[in-house]
Amino acid sequence: MNMAMSQFGLSRVRPGRAGKVPVSIWDLLVWAFQVEKVSIDFDEMGSAAGERPGVSMEYILMKRGDLGCSIDGGGRSDPHPDADLVASAVSCLPEGCGGRRMAVWMAEHARAGQMPDWGMGVVPACEPIAWRQCKHGRYAEREFWHGLDRWPQHLAGKDGGYCCRVIFTGLASEVAARRRAWLEWRLALFELRRTFQIRCDLTGFSVTDEMPPLAPWRERS
């Protein structure tokens, strides 16, 4: 269980009353999206001023600090200001860190409280394309082979000449894609950590250096 869920629970907490709480950047994201239930707004400044200038993540955070409140609201109590800052930072991720695609992906995982799957459960396997069920049990579906190098019908026999089409899963390409996605996600986390550590404008938290492992598949092996 990660720190955000164990320390803050699922209740609406208001940190910062007894000093800043040290927290990792991943736990901070889980708290903002899962506990405070913030959402990302890709046109945040445009929502307030009618247009969105070409701005950076730091500019958005500065404007949020100047306003001292959330720009968008709803039919519920406003999230903690720190959670709004987290959502703003995620929505402004640079293209070099995945941009809007990464922002949406990162918010979804933080809301679920689960880190991306780097391929831990991927196991190479070969399975039939289809299965059939009968009174004797389940068995792989087969068909008569009409392709190249098939046996002549008069030599195949009653049960000869059939094949079972299969599909391969857990290929090396799938594992490599998941690991690349993990590294991109971790790079985006590093960018967010650096932003909040440099600016230090969170009122209730101080972001620590703690990060998910760079290559968890190496540690497992």
Backbone torsions as a table, in degrees:
resi	resn	phi	psi	omega
1	MET	NA	132.5	-176.2
2	ASN	-78.0	168.9	-173.2
3	MET	-62.9	-39.2	-176.4
4	ALA	-62.0	-39.7	-177.5
5	MET	-76.8	-35.6	-177.2
6	SER	-78.8	-38.6	-175.4
7	GLN	-82.9	-42.5	-174.7
8	PHE	-99.6	-15.8	-177.3
9	GLY	65.3	-159.6	178.8
10	LEU	-106.1	11.0	177.9
11	SER	-85.3	161.9	-179.7
12	ARG	-82.2	99.8	-177.8
13	VAL	-93.1	159.1	176.7
14	ARG	-126.9	82.4	-176.8
15	PRO	-69.0	165.0	174.4
16	GLY	105.4	-5.7	-178.0
17	ARG	-75.6	-27.2	-178.4
18	ALA	-121.9	42.6	-178.1
19	GLY	91.4	168.8	-177.0
20	LYS	-76.1	140.0	179.9
21	VAL	-93.5	123.2	175.7
22	PRO	-68.5	132.4	-175.6
23	VAL	-150.8	145.6	175.9
24	SER	-75.1	160.1	-177.9
25	ILE	-64.9	-35.4	179.0
26	TRP	-68.2	-43.3	178.0
27	ASP	-64.7	-33.1	177.0
28	LEU	-64.8	-40.6	178.1
29	LEU	-65.4	-42.3	178.7
30	VAL	-62.1	-42.6	178.9
31	TRP	-61.8	-43.5	-176.0
32	ALA	-68.3	-45.9	-173.6
33	PHE	-87.7	-31.4	-177.1
34	GLN	-92.7	-42.6	-177.0
35	VAL	-86.6	-52.0	-179.2
36	GLU	-82.8	-13.8	174.4
37	LYS	57.3	44.9	174.9
38	VAL	-78.4	164.8	176.7
39	SER	-133.2	154.6	-178.9
40	ILE	-86.5	145.3	179.9
41	ASP	-128.8	109.2	-176.7
42	PHE	-75.5	-12.8	178.8
43	ASP	-122.6	46.9	-173.5
44	GLU	-61.9	-50.0	-179.6
45	MET	-69.9	-32.4	177.4
46	GLY	-67.6	-30.7	178.7
47	SER	-65.3	-28.8	-177.6
48	ALA	-95.9	-33.9	-173.8
49	ALA	-111.4	-2.6	179.3
50	GLY	91.8	-12.3	177.4
51	GLU	-154.3	162.2	-179.5
52	ARG	-117.4	112.0	176.9
53	PRO	-73.7	167.2	175.3
54	GLY	-75.8	99.7	-173.6
55	VAL	-123.9	163.9	179.4
56	SER	-101.0	176.0	177.3
57	MET	-61.3	-40.6	-178.7
58	GLU	-64.9	-35.8	-179.9
59	TYR	-64.8	-42.8	178.8
60	ILE	-61.0	-45.2	-179.6
61	LEU	-64.2	-37.0	177.6
62	MET	-63.9	-43.1	179.7
63	LYS	-65.6	-39.9	176.6
64	ARG	-61.3	-40.5	179.0
65	GLY	-66.2	-36.9	178.6
66	ASP	-65.5	-40.1	-178.6
67	LEU	-72.0	-39.3	-178.8
68	GLY	73.3	16.0	180.0
69	CYS	-156.2	171.7	178.7
70	SER	-82.2	140.4	179.8
71	ILE	-74.6	-46.2	-178.3
72	ASP	-99.5	152.0	-179.5
73	GLY	-139.6	-171.9	-178.6
74	GLY	-165.5	-164.1	-178.2
75	GLY	-88.7	34.3	178.5
76	ARG	-146.2	173.5	179.0
77	SER	-64.6	144.9	-177.2
78	ASP	-66.8	146.4	176.3
79	PRO	-66.7	165.6	175.1
80	HIS	-61.2	141.7	179.8
81	PRO	-54.6	-34.5	178.1
82	ASP	-64.5	-36.5	178.3
83	ALA	-66.5	-36.7	176.1
84	ASP	-63.7	-39.8	177.9
85	LEU	-63.9	-39.2	178.1
86	VAL	-63.2	-45.5	179.6
87	ALA	-62.1	-40.0	178.6
88	SER	-63.8	-42.9	-179.7
89	ALA	-64.4	-41.3	179.7
90	VAL	-65.2	-41.9	-178.1
91	SER	-67.7	-19.2	-178.5
92	CYS	-104.7	21.1	177.3
93	LEU	-56.7	133.0	179.8
94	PRO	-67.6	158.8	-179.2
95	GLU	-60.5	-29.9	178.2
96	GLY	-65.4	-17.2	177.5
97	CYS	-109.6	15.6	177.5
98	GLY	108.4	-16.5	175.8
99	GLY	60.8	-143.1	-175.7
100	ARG	-66.5	-35.1	179.0
101	ARG	-60.0	-46.1	178.7
102	MET	-67.8	-36.9	-179.9
103	ALA	-59.9	-46.0	179.4
104	VAL	-65.1	-44.3	-179.2
105	TRP	-62.7	-43.0	-178.7
106	MET	-66.6	-41.1	179.2
107	ALA	-64.5	-39.0	179.8
108	GLU	-63.8	-43.7	-179.6
109	HIS	-69.2	-38.7	178.8
110	ALA	-66.4	-38.4	179.3
111	ARG	-65.0	-33.7	177.7
112	ALA	-84.2	-13.3	-179.0
113	GLY	71.3	26.7	-177.6
114	GLN	-129.1	132.1	174.8
115	MET	-73.3	156.7	179.7
116	PRO	-59.5	150.9	177.8
117	ASP	-80.9	116.1	-178.9
118	TRP	-90.3	11.1	178.2
119	GLY	103.1	16.6	-177.1
120	MET	-59.9	-39.0	-176.6
121	GLY	-94.8	5.5	-179.1
122	VAL	-78.4	120.6	-179.5
123	VAL	-124.5	128.0	177.8
124	PRO	-59.9	134.3	-177.7
125	ALA	-151.8	155.9	175.7
126	CYS	-128.0	116.8	-176.0
127	GLU	-130.2	152.3	175.2
128	PRO	-63.0	149.5	177.9
129	ILE	-64.5	-36.8	-178.4
130	ALA	-140.9	156.0	178.5
131	TRP	-122.0	154.0	175.7
132	ARG	-126.4	148.8	-177.9
133	GLN	-118.4	134.0	176.0
134	CYS	-139.7	-175.5	-177.8
135	LYS	-66.8	-18.7	179.9
136	HIS	-91.1	-5.8	-179.8
137	GLY	126.9	-164.5	-178.6
138	ARG	-100.9	139.0	178.8
139	TYR	-145.7	159.6	-177.2
140	ALA	-69.1	138.8	178.9
141	GLU	-74.0	139.2	-179.7
142	ARG	-127.5	164.6	178.7
143	GLU	-147.8	158.5	180.0
144	PHE	-74.5	133.3	-175.4
145	TRP	-82.9	121.6	178.1
146	HIS	-111.4	8.1	-177.0
147	GLY	-83.3	-160.8	-178.6
148	LEU	-68.0	153.9	175.7
149	ASP	61.1	25.2	177.2
150	ARG	-78.4	152.0	179.5
151	TRP	-73.2	145.9	172.5
152	PRO	-60.9	145.2	-174.1
153	GLN	-58.6	-37.9	-177.3
154	HIS	-74.3	-12.0	177.4
155	LEU	-104.6	-13.0	-174.9
156	ALA	-73.6	-30.3	-176.3
157	GLY	83.9	179.3	-175.5
158	LYS	-65.4	-43.3	-177.2
159	ASP	-106.7	10.7	-179.4
160	GLY	-92.8	166.3	177.3
161	GLY	85.0	6.3	-178.7
162	TYR	-99.4	157.4	177.5
163	CYS	-139.5	162.6	177.6
164	CYS	-122.4	114.4	179.1
165	ARG	-75.0	137.1	-176.0
166	VAL	-126.8	165.8	175.9
167	ILE	-132.3	139.9	179.6
168	PHE	-100.7	130.7	178.0
169	THR	-122.5	165.6	-179.8
170	GLY	68.4	36.1	-179.0
171	LEU	-71.7	163.0	179.7
172	ALA	-61.8	-32.2	179.6
173	SER	-66.0	-36.4	178.0
174	GLU	-67.5	-43.4	178.3
175	VAL	-63.2	-42.1	-179.6
176	ALA	-63.6	-39.5	179.1
177	ALA	-64.2	-41.0	179.3
178	ARG	-66.8	-36.7	179.7
179	ARG	-70.9	-37.4	175.5
180	ARG	-62.6	-41.7	178.8
181	ALA	-62.5	-39.3	177.9
182	TRP	-61.6	-45.6	-178.5
183	LEU	-64.8	-38.4	177.6
184	GLU	-66.0	-41.3	177.9
185	TRP	-63.3	-42.0	-180.0
186	ARG	-67.6	-35.4	176.5
187	LEU	-62.9	-40.8	176.9
188	ALA	-64.5	-39.9	175.9
189	LEU	-60.8	-41.7	179.6
190	PHE	-62.6	-40.1	178.7
191	GLU	-62.9	-42.8	178.7
192	LEU	-66.3	-41.7	178.6
193	ARG	-60.4	-44.9	-179.7
194	ARG	-62.4	-40.6	-179.5
195	THR	-60.9	-48.7	-176.8
196	PHE	-74.1	-28.1	177.6
197	GLN	-73.4	-34.5	179.8
198	ILE	-74.2	-44.0	-176.3
199	ARG	-79.4	-37.6	178.4
200	CYS	54.5	39.0	-176.7
201	ASP	-101.9	9.2	174.6
202	LEU	-75.7	136.9	-176.5
203	THR	-86.0	-26.5	-174.6
204	GLY	-115.4	-6.5	-174.8
205	PHE	-135.7	153.7	167.6
206	SER	-123.8	124.1	-174.6
207	VAL	-80.9	124.9	-178.8
208	THR	-86.4	179.6	178.5
209	ASP	-83.8	-6.4	-175.8
210	GLU	-59.3	132.0	-179.8
211	MET	-139.0	154.4	171.3
212	PRO	-60.0	155.0	-178.3
213	PRO	-59.3	147.3	-179.4
214	LEU	-67.0	-43.8	-178.9
215	ALA	-136.3	80.8	-178.0
216	PRO	-61.9	-23.7	178.8
217	TRP	-67.9	-27.6	175.9
218	ARG	-72.9	-40.0	179.6
219	GLU	-65.0	-37.1	-179.6
220	ARG	-68.1	-40.0	-178.4
221	SER	-71.6	NA	NA
